[in-house]
Structures are given as C-alpha cells and as structure tokens.
Amino acid sequence: MMMTSSTLLVEPKNLIDAATLDAYTSEQLAPLNIVQIMAQIPHRYPFLLIDGVTAHEQAKWIEGYKNVSINEPFFQGHFPNQPIMPGVLQIEALAQLGGVLMSFTPKGKGKLGVFAGLDNVRFRRMVVPGDRLDLRMEFIKMRGPVCKMRGIASVDGQPAVEAELMFSFVDHA
C-alpha cells in the first residue's frame, strides 16, 4: 500500500470494541486509550508522546494521534516566542506508535524497541500548540530482532514529517 497523507483521514472499519481488547483477531485490533497504550510501551510523562490509537491491524499498520498542547515541557525552550514541536519529538512519537504495533507481535511482545536507524526523513511543515498530530506507521519488514517501518505524521491532512524507522527489539533490563 502506498502511504499518502490522505490515508490518515480514512475512517477505521470493522474494529472490535475497546472493551474486548484481549479478544482481538489476528487481523483486527481495538482502538487503545492512554492506559492501554502505557500497558504496551514503557514511556511515561513527560516523554510519552502518543495520546490514542484509533485503528491498527496486527503486524501491518497502526494509526494514532498526539494532541499538541502549549503545556508541553519542550515549548519552554523551543522556542519561547514561537513554539514549535521539535522534529525529533515528532519522529519519537512515530517510533512509540511503532512500538505499540510491535507489542502485539510474538517478536515484539515483552521487548523494548530501540532505534537502529532512520532513513528518508523529510520535515514538511511546523507543528505548533493546538495541532493534532495524526500518526501512521506501516510495517515494511522484520529480519531477526530488527524491524523496519514507514511513518508519516500529519496535521489537518498535511504531512508534517515522513520517515523510515528501524528498531531493534531487546529484552527489558
């Protein structure tokens, strides 16, 4: 599937009810709230950068979002008179979403995903307080403990950042 910013605007179909999260099929998984996200990845405030998962298909793709608020700690210094969400944190939000997707796979369950590489990163627009950063990650391939995904983050249907991210899955310390 070719990923475009319009894929972020497609309504999820055939999702199971969030209350039945443990009863997902191999293809359909429920939307996740913040508590369910925290059960899947170790990130916590102030570094948990996703607020919700709206749709996902096991080992294929995942969509979620980050509500960007002026109360974010990074806005104190980036930049005081013109707050802009740092691009590296947009990439981190995509990575965390990818970690949630992989947490539902046998190779990713109970593991910690750490960055192994970034390719083809392009920043397309600024992300500012009040924006909703819509996130999408698509699985490309997995070889051993290394996984590659393609990600796009958008605001109002306009791409903010696009990248290919590689992760290595390691045991928790």
N, C-alpha and C positions, 0 to 999 in steps of 0.2 A: 504494500500500500504506500503510495506516495503521500508524504505528510505535507500539508499546507496549513496556513493559519485558519482556513475555513473548517478543517477537521475538528478544531477546538469548539466550534459552535454547534456541532451535531448533537441532538438530544440523545442521551443514552437509551437503549432499547432493551427490553426483556431482562431487566435487572431484578434480582431477588430482593426481598425485603431486608433491610439492615438488621432487623431483629433475628434473622436466621443466618447470620454471618458464618456460623460453623457448618452450615449445611450447603455450602456453595458447590456447584458442579465444577467439572474440570474446565469449563469454558466461561461460566458466568460467576462473577463475584459481586457482593453487595457494595453499595457506597459505604464509605467509612467516615465516622466523625473523629474529632480530635483525640478522644480517649482511645478509640480503636487504632488510630494511627500510632499513638505512643506505645501501644502494646506490640507494634511491629518493628519499630526502629528506636534506637536508644537516645535520640536527640531530645533535648528539653530546652525550655526558655533559658536564655534569650536566643538560642540557636536552632530551635525547631521552626522551620520556615515553610511549612505547609499547614493549612487550616482544615482542609477537607479533601476527600477523594470522592469524585462524582460518579466515576464508572471505571471498570477495568475488566480485562479478560486475561485469565491466568497465563503467564509466560508469553504474552503477546503485546499488550499495551495497557496504559493507565492514564487517567485524566484526573486532575485535581486543581486546587487553587490556593493562592496566598492573598489574603486581604492586607494591603499595604497601608499601614497607619503611621501618622506623624509621631506616635508614641514609640516607634521602634528605636532602640538604643543607638543604632548606627547613624540615624539622622542628626544626632548631636554634633557630629564632626564631618558629615558627608552630605551636603555642605550646609553650614548654618544658615546662610541666606538664600540658598536654592537647594532644598532637599531632593536628592536623587538616590534611589536604591542602588547600591554598588552592584556592578555587573557580576562580580564573583559570587555575590549572595544570590543572584538570580540563577546562576549555574548550580549553586549549592541546593537551592530549592528543587531544581530538576533532579539533582542527584538523590535527594532524600525521597522524592517521589519514586524514582527508580528502585531505591532500596525497599520501599513498601511493596512494589510489584514483585521483586525477587523474594521477599519474605514468604510469599505463598508458593514457592517452588521448592522441591526437595534439596537442590544445591544451595539455596539461599536461606532456608528456614533455620533459625537459630544462629546465623552467621552475621558478621559485621562487614558491610560493604565499604571498602576504602577506595579512593581514587587511584586509578592506574594510568589514566591518560585522558586528554581532551584533544579532539580534532575538529577542524572546520567550524570554529567558533566565530559567530557573527553577531554583533550587537546592532540592533536595528532602530531602537527608539528608547528614550528615557522612561523610567518607571518612577512615579512620584507618589507622595501620600494621597490616599483616596482611590488609587487604582486597585483593581482586582487583577492580579497576575494569574491568568489561566495557564495551566501547565499540562503538557502531554509528553509522555515517554513511550517509545516503541522499541521492543526487543529486536536486536539485529542478530546476535549470535552469542554462543557461550562455548568456550573451549577450556576444559578443566575448571579451575576456580575463577577464571576471568570472563567477564560479561561485557558486551558492547551494546549500547542503546543510543537511539537518536532522540533528541529532545527539542521541544520548542515551547517558549513562553510568550504569551501574547496579552495585550491589553486592548479591550474593545475590538477584537478581531485583527489587530495589527501586531505583527511579530515584534517582540522586544529583543529576544535572543534565540539563536538556534545553535545547536552543537551536537557532536557525537561524544558520548562519555563512556569511558571504560572503567570498570570496577574489578577489584579482586576481593573475593569473599574469604574472610579469615575467621578463625574461632575468636569468641569474646575472651578478653583477658580475665 
